[in-house]
Amino acid sequence: MVFFITIVLATIAMMPTQFRLDAYVVDTLMADLVQHDRQPSAFLVYLQLWLRASGRRSAVAVSHQAMADATGLSKSAVQAAVRTLLRRRLIRAARASATAVPAYTVLRPWRR
């Protein structure tokens, strides 16, 4: 089952963007991150990374500040959310060097 969400992003062209989202993300993961972990920011960051990756398993290089700007969260909230998502193995991060912008891969452990 695929769940469709339309998210309107503020871009230069002001064009709405649509992307496909697994039903599991809304039915289970949202409740798990928001209610169980008490970290709705982790859910927002996960959605933002999913959107940037367009649902593919390709890595997306994005800074914490860029994610903060895109989600409306503070940079420290994004950093905490990323730590939670890494700990929960919902994303993977890689850096080319110590000061490079991390490249995140959105993981979907519920799909085999």
C-alpha positions as CSV (number, residue, x, y, z in Angstrom):
1,M,0.0,0.0,0.0
2,V,1.4,3.4,-0.9
3,F,0.3,6.6,0.9
4,F,0.3,9.8,-1.1
5,I,1.2,13.1,0.5
6,T,1.4,16.5,-1.3
7,I,3.8,18.9,0.4
8,V,4.0,22.4,-0.9
9,L,7.5,23.7,-0.7
10,A,8.6,27.4,-0.8
11,T,10.9,27.5,-3.8
12,I,11.8,30.1,-6.3
13,A,9.1,28.9,-8.7
14,M,6.6,28.2,-5.9
15,M,5.7,24.9,-7.5
16,P,4.1,22.1,-5.4
17,T,6.1,18.9,-5.1
18,Q,4.6,15.5,-4.7
19,F,6.3,12.4,-3.5
20,R,5.4,8.9,-2.6
21,L,5.6,7.8,1.0
22,D,5.2,4.2,2.3
23,A,2.1,3.8,4.4
24,Y,4.4,2.4,7.1
25,V,6.0,5.8,7.6
26,V,2.7,7.5,8.5
27,D,1.0,4.5,10.2
28,T,3.8,3.2,12.3
29,L,7.0,5.3,12.2
30,M,5.3,8.6,12.9
31,A,3.7,7.3,16.1
32,D,6.9,5.6,17.1
33,L,9.1,8.7,16.8
34,V,6.5,11.2,18.0
35,Q,4.8,9.3,20.8
36,H,7.4,6.7,21.9
37,D,10.6,8.7,21.4
38,R,8.9,12.0,22.0
39,Q,10.8,13.5,19.2
40,P,8.6,14.9,16.4
41,S,11.6,16.7,15.0
42,A,13.1,13.3,14.0
43,F,10.0,12.6,12.0
44,L,10.2,16.0,10.2
45,V,13.9,15.5,9.4
46,Y,13.2,12.0,8.2
47,L,10.4,13.3,5.9
48,Q,12.7,16.1,4.6
49,L,15.5,13.6,3.8
50,W,13.0,11.3,2.1
51,L,11.8,14.2,0.0
52,R,15.3,15.2,-1.0
53,A,16.1,11.6,-1.9
54,S,12.8,11.3,-3.8
55,G,12.2,7.9,-2.1
56,R,15.3,6.4,-3.6
57,R,18.2,4.9,-1.7
58,S,20.7,7.5,-3.1
59,A,22.7,9.6,-0.7
60,V,21.7,13.2,-0.2
61,A,24.3,15.8,0.9
62,V,22.7,18.4,3.0
63,S,23.9,20.5,6.0
64,H,22.2,20.7,9.3
65,Q,21.5,24.4,8.7
66,A,19.8,23.6,5.3
67,M,17.6,21.0,7.0
68,A,16.8,23.5,9.8
69,D,15.8,26.1,7.2
70,A,13.6,23.6,5.3
71,T,11.8,22.2,8.3
72,G,11.5,25.3,10.5
73,L,13.5,23.6,13.3
74,S,16.5,25.0,15.1
75,K,19.9,23.6,14.0
76,S,20.3,21.9,17.4
77,A,16.9,20.3,17.0
78,V,18.0,18.9,13.6
79,Q,21.3,17.7,15.1
80,A,19.4,15.8,17.9
81,A,16.9,14.4,15.3
82,V,19.8,13.2,13.1
83,R,21.4,11.5,16.2
84,T,18.0,9.7,16.9
85,L,17.6,8.6,13.3
86,L,21.2,7.3,13.2
87,R,20.7,5.5,16.4
88,R,17.4,4.0,15.2
89,R,19.2,3.0,11.9
90,L,16.6,5.0,9.8
91,I,19.4,6.9,8.1
92,R,23.0,6.4,7.3
93,A,25.6,9.3,7.2
94,A,28.9,9.5,5.4
95,R,31.4,12.3,5.2
96,A,34.2,12.7,2.6
97,S,36.3,14.5,5.3
98,A,35.8,15.7,8.8
99,T,34.5,19.1,7.7
100,A,32.5,18.0,4.7
101,V,28.7,18.2,4.6
102,P,27.3,14.7,5.4
103,A,25.6,12.6,2.8
104,Y,22.6,10.9,4.2
105,T,21.0,7.7,2.9
106,V,17.4,7.2,3.9
107,L,16.9,3.6,5.1
108,R,13.7,1.7,5.1
109,P,14.3,-1.3,7.4
110,W,10.7,-2.4,7.1
111,R,11.2,-3.2,3.4
112,R,13.3,-6.2,2.5
